[in-house]
Amino acid sequence: MKKVRIREQSCITKNCPRIYQIVFVLLVDPMLATGGSLICATDVLVENGVKPENILFVNLFSVEEGLENVQKKFPDMKILTLSIDDYMNDAKYIVPGVGDFGDRYYGTTD
């Protein structure tokens, strides 16, 4: 299987029950680069009744560009990040960062 890298995010799976009460969501991902994945995930939660102010996103590494993209769309969502790295390279990897976290975790490096 060949891995194809795309820059624009799209939601592959949307399996979320409709929320009919006040709930608080802890959303966790190791990295926030462009913010595309987080925006997709948050869109799904909001479409199903979760208010952005009731979402706390927790991660290890972020870059300012991604934080700004998310905050533009969801200014009331809370974000807790361990480290804000310098920038993203042309491949949209966080620099210095840790490389592709998914590849490292699942052992799927090219």
C-alpha positions in Angstrom: 0.0 0.0 0.0 1.4 3.4 -1.0 0.9 6.3 1.3 -0.3 9.4 -0.4 0.1 12.7 1.5 -2.6 15.4 1.0 -2.6 18.8 2.5 -6.3 19.4 2.7 -8.1 17.3 5.3 -11.4 15.5 4.8 -13.3 13.4 7.3 -13.2 9.7 6.4 -15.5 8.4 9.2 -18.2 10.3 11.0 -19.7 8.0 13.6 -21.0 10.1 16.4 -24.3 9.8 18.2 -26.5 12.9 18.4 -26.0 14.7 21.7 -29.1 15.8 23.5 -27.6 17.0 26.8 -24.8 19.1 27.9 -21.6 17.1 27.5 -17.9 17.9 27.8 -15.5 16.4 25.3 -11.8 15.8 25.8 -10.4 15.6 22.3 -6.8 14.3 22.1 -4.3 14.2 19.3 -0.5 14.2 19.6 0.1 17.0 17.1 -1.6 20.1 15.7 0.1 21.3 12.5 -2.3 23.0 10.0 -5.4 22.4 12.2 -7.3 20.6 9.4 -7.9 17.3 11.3 -9.0 19.1 14.5 -11.4 21.3 12.5 -12.9 18.2 10.9 -13.3 16.4 14.2 -14.8 19.5 15.8 -17.2 20.0 12.9 -18.5 16.5 13.5 -18.9 17.1 17.2 -20.7 20.4 16.7 -23.0 18.9 14.0 -24.0 16.4 16.6 -24.9 18.9 19.3 -21.6 19.5 21.2 -21.0 23.2 21.9 -17.4 24.3 21.0 -17.0 25.9 24.5 -17.5 22.4 25.9 -14.6 20.9 24.0 -11.1 20.7 25.4 -8.4 19.8 22.9 -5.2 18.4 24.4 -2.0 17.7 22.5 1.8 17.6 22.7 3.1 19.7 19.8 1.5 22.6 17.9 2.5 25.4 15.6 1.1 28.9 15.7 -0.4 28.6 12.2 -2.6 25.7 13.2 -3.6 27.2 16.5 -4.7 30.3 14.6 -6.7 28.3 12.0 -8.6 26.5 14.7 -9.2 29.6 16.8 -10.6 31.5 13.8 -13.3 28.8 13.3 -13.9 27.9 16.9 -12.9 30.8 19.1 -14.6 29.4 22.2 -12.9 26.0 22.1 -10.2 25.5 24.7 -6.8 24.2 23.6 -4.1 22.8 26.0 -0.7 22.1 24.3 2.6 21.1 25.8 4.8 22.8 23.2 4.5 25.4 20.4 7.2 24.6 17.8 8.7 27.0 15.4 7.0 26.3 12.1 6.0 23.7 9.4 8.2 22.7 6.6 7.0 22.4 2.9 5.7 18.9 3.6 3.6 20.4 6.5 5.6 18.6 9.2 6.2 20.5 12.5 9.8 21.7 12.9 11.6 20.5 14.9 8.7 18.2 15.8 8.9 14.4 15.9 8.2 13.5 12.2 5.0 11.7 11.3 3.6 10.5 14.7 1.2 8.0 13.0 4.1 6.4 11.1 6.2 6.1 14.2 3.3 4.8 16.3 2.1 2.2 13.8 5.5 1.4 12.3 4.4 2.4 8.8 7.3 4.6 7.7 8.2 4.6 4.0 
